Amino acid sequence: MTTPHTTGQAPPAQHREPTRTGQGPVTKERGLGPPGGSGGSLPRVSTADVGTVVTRHGIQTVEPLIRPYLRHTPAITVDRADFGLPPGPLVLKLEQLQHGGSFKARGAFANLLLRDMPAAGVVAASGGNHGAAVAFAARALGIPARIYVPHVSSPAKIARIRGYGADLVVVGDTYSDALAASQEWTAGSGALPIHAYDQAETMLGAGTLGMELADQAPDASQVLASVGGGGLLAGVAAWYAGQAQVVGVEPEGAPTLTAAMRAGRPVDAEAGSVAVDSLAPRRIGELTFAVIRQNAAKVLLVDDDAIVATQQLLWETLRVVAEPGGCAALAALVSGRCEPAPGETVAVVVSGANTTAVVFSQAAAV
């Protein structure tokens, strides 16, 4: 494994011509391709066979390809008593320190490096974090990018996307509105859509987080991660593959996985929460749900009050900044929805921090 990069920029990459035929090992060997064939000639993986692609082997294949462009984010071990809970080891995977401010950079680079790239470049719809990640990856690889976000996207996320030089469009009230607008652009432009979660390459990229965490916290018997569209949970669950209990945590106001578990398939759910800009698509992905079910992940719900309280507690206890969606998983512990056994090691992914915690210009003026 290469030495992780820890600077604020991705390492310099040779300029990649947008007209390249960029079939990496997964695309070539496993038959992965973009939805509808746009930008490539291979069919998209189906729900029936996604479980044969998003696996430990698939993640191990993708990891060395994307590693030069990622930070190997730290995991710290604290006592659960620090958070007012019964004592016990708690491992926090600080993925908010990743390029772009969230775990999404993993899936973004996996998509851009594994899939055929049209001259029009890429397009993505996002609540903000995925858009920032795609914009960052596209800049690093010299690929044009157009990002659609809804008006609920936070100013911090919008600023990141603009700062990375992507063509930004703010449209609609929800992620679903931004997705629809991006699909219209895709139809007319020929750009390659990079789905925020429901794409095999996206899940494989997210799975590299599980690969890192398993090495950093080998004794963890439970691993908690936030759920929006399910890409992170699916990737992490695919890596652990039953070797630890993987638990998804989602807001009560956006119960996409909970609704799917009850129905036995992805269905529309509510899309309102304090974490609406990261954990509130209309429904969980078809592919992500298939992978999550195959790997026996379970789900817990937390309310907005618990999320906000956890966000504040993280800052007060560890001086760690997390956006609401980024600390939803930890909120399951803080609120008592998840009650580990005494002495049991629990690992939690702090998945994003694209929010404004401290306004330093104001602090300096005091």
N, C-alpha and C positions, 0 to 999 in steps of 0.2 A: 504493500500500500504506500502511496506517495505521501510525503510530508504535507499535512494540512496547511492550507493558506489561511492566514489570519489577518490580512490587511482588509481595508474597506473596499477593495476592488477585486474582481475576478482576475485570474492570471491572464496575461496577454495570450490571445489565440491567433493562429494564422487565420487570415480573412477567409471566410467560407462563402464561395459564390452561391447566391440564392438558387441558381439553376442546377446545383449539384445533385447527384444521385446518392443520397446519404443513408444507405441501408446499413445500419449497424448489425451486430450479431443477432439481436432479438428479432428485428424486423425481417432479416433474411432467413433465419432458421425457423422462426415460430409463426410466420405469416401475419405479423402485425402490420397494420397500416392505418391511415387516416380515415375518419368517418366518410362514407360515401365515395371513397377513392380519390378525393380531392388532394392533389399534390403528390399522389403516389399511385402505383398500380396494384398494390396488394390489398385484399379485402380486410375489413375491420374484424377483429376477433369477436366472437359471439358469446352470449351468456353461457352457452353450452360448453365452450372450450376455454373460457377465460381462466378457469381454475388450473388448466395445464400450462398456462403461460405465466400467470402471476404466482410464482412459487419461489422457494428459497433459491433454486437453481437460477431462475430468471433474474432475481435480485442480485445474486453473486455475479452474473454475467454483466449486468448494467453498471454495477458499482465502480469498477475500475475505469469505465468510460467517462462517467460524470465526476469522479473524484477530483481531478485537477481543477475543477471549477467551483468546488464547494469548500466550506469550512467544516472541519470535524468538530462539531459543537460539544461543549463540555457537559458532563453530568456530575452533579454534586450530591453528596449524601448528607442529609440532616436528620434530626430527630423529629418525629411527628409531634412531640411535645412542644416544639418551638411554635407550632400552630394551634396550641391549646387542645391537642388530641392526646389520647393515651400513647405512651412512649412506644417507639418502634422505628426501624429504619425507613426513611423515605428518600428515594432517588429522584431528583428533578433533572430531566433532560432539557437543557436550556437552548431549545431550537430557535428561540426568538433572536439569537445571536447569528443566525444564518444570513447569508447574502439576501437582501430584499426584506429582511425582518421577519421571515417565517420559513417554515419547512417547505413551502411551495417551490423554492428554487430547485429542489431535487427533481420534482416531476417536470419542471420546465426544461431543464437541461436534458433530461432523458428524452423528451419529445423532440427537441431541436436537433439532437445528435443521432437519433435513431430513425427518424422519418424522412421521406423524400421531401425536399424543400422546393416549392415553386418560386418563380421569379417575383411574385407578388408578396412573398414573405409570409408572415403568420398573423393570425387574428385571435384574440381571446376575450371572453366575457368573464367578469369577475366581480366579487364584492369589493375587491381591492388587493388582497394579498397575492392571489394568483396573477393578476394583471401586473403587479410590481415585479413578480418573479419572472414572468415571460419577457417583460420589458428589459430586465437586467440581463437575462440569458441572451436575448436577441442582440443587445448592444455588444455583449462579450464576443458573440460569434459573427457579427457583421450582417445581421439579417433584419430587414424591415419588419416593424411590428405595429399593429393597430389594436388598441385596448378599449373595450367598452365596460363602463362601470355605471351603476345606478346612482341616483342623487344621495342615497343613504351612505355611500362610501365615505369613510372618514377623511377629513382634510389631510391627515398624515399619509394616508395611502395614496390619495390623489397626487400629493406633492412628490412622493417617491416615483410614481409612474412618469410624471412629467420630467423629473430629474434624470431619469434613465433615457430620455429622448424618444419615447414612443409617441405615436399619434394617438392622443387620448380623446375619447368621446364619452361624455357624461349624459346618460339618457335613462328615462323611466324611474320608477319608484323602487323596484326590486331587482335582484339578480336575474330573475326570469325575463324581465323586460330588457335588460342589457343583453342577455343571451339571444333573444329574438332579434334584436337589432344587429348583433354580430353575425347571425346566420343570414340575414338579408345582405350584409356586406360581402360575406363569403360567396354567396351565389353569384354576385356580379363581378367580383374581383379575382376569383381564383386563389385567394390566400388560403393557407392551411390553418384550419381551426385547431387550437390547442385547448382541449377541454379541461376544465378546472379539476375534475375528479373522475369522470366516467370514461376513462381511456386507459388501456393496459399500461402504456408507457408511463403515464402519470402515477399509477399505483406502484409500478416497479421502482420509480424514483423515490416515492415515499417510503417504500420498503427498506431502502438503504438506511433510513433512520432507525428502524427496528434492528437492523444488522449491527449498527454502531452501539445501540443501547444494550443489546444482549451481551456485548463484549464488556461494556462499562459497568453493567449491573447483572452479573451472571446469576446472582441468588434471587433475583426478583421473581416472585410467583404470580404477581398481578401487574399488568401494565395498562395504564389508563391513558386514553387519548380522546380529544374532542372530536365530535362528529358534525359535519355539515352535509356535504354530498357523499362522504364516506371514503374518499381517496386515501387519507392518512390512515384511518382505521384498517382498511382493506390491506394496504401495504404492510403495516406493522403486523397484522394478524397472519398474513401470508408468510412473513419471516418466522414468527414464533411457531406457527403451524401446530398449535396444541401444546407446545412445550412450556407455556405459561398462559394463564388466563388473561386474554386481552379484552378490555372493557371500554366500550365507547360511551362517552358522556355528551349529552345534548341538552339544550335549553327546553324547558317545558313549552315555551312559546314557539318552538321550531322542532317538533318531534319526528323528523323524517325517518330515522331508522326505527324508532318505536312503532310508528304507524305501519311501516313495511313488515316488521316482525309480526305484528298482529294480523295483518292481511295475508302474509305469506308471499308478498310481492311489493315492489315499489308502488306507492300510491301518493296522491297529493296530501299534504299536511299543512298546518298553519305555518306562517313564515314571519313571525314577529317575536322579537327578543331584543334585549340590550346588545346581543351579539349578532344583530341582523346583517351586519356587513361582512360576516365571515361564516356563520353557521345557520343560514336560513335560506337554502334553496327551496323550491316548492316540493321536491321529492328527492329521495336518495337515488343514486345512479343504478341502472340496471346491472351493469358490470360490477360495480363496487358491492352491491348487495349480494350478488352471486359469490364473490370471493369471501365476504364477511360470513355468510352462512356456512360455506364450505369449511372455514377455519374456526367455527363455533365461537365467534366473538359474541359477547352479550352487551346490553345497553342499559344505562341508567339516565334518569332525568334529574335536572337541577333547575331551581327557579332563578329568576334574575337577581333577586336579593342575595342569594348565595354567591352568584358569579361576581357581583360588585363587591361584596364583602371579601371575597378571596383575592380579588384584584388589589384591594387596599391592604390586605394582610400580607401579600407577597412583597409589596413595597415597604411596609413598615418592618417586616421581619428580616428580609434579605436584601432590600433595596433592588429588587428585581421588578422591572416594568413588564407588564403583560397586558395586551388588549383583552376585552371581555371574552372573546372566543378563544384566545390563547390560554386562558386560565380556567376554562369551564371544567376541564378534567380534574384539576386540583379541587375545584369546588365540590366535587362528589365526596372527597375525603373530609373537607372542612365542614360540610353540612351534615355529615353522618350518613349520607346515602350509601357510601362504601365504608364498611367497617372491617378492616383487616384483623386477622388474629394477632395476639401479642407476639412480638418478635418477627412477624412476617415482613419480608421486604417487599415494598410496593414501589413501582416506578411510574412516574407521571411525566407526560410530555407537556412542557410549556411551549406551545406551538407558534406563537406570534406576538409581536409587540409594536405593531404599527398604530400607535396612538400617541397622544401628546400628554406626557406625564408631568414634565417640568418645563416651564417657559423661562429659559435661562436669561433672556434679555430683561425680563421683568424682575427676576431674582437679583440680577446685578444692579438694578436701579434702586433696590431697597436699602 
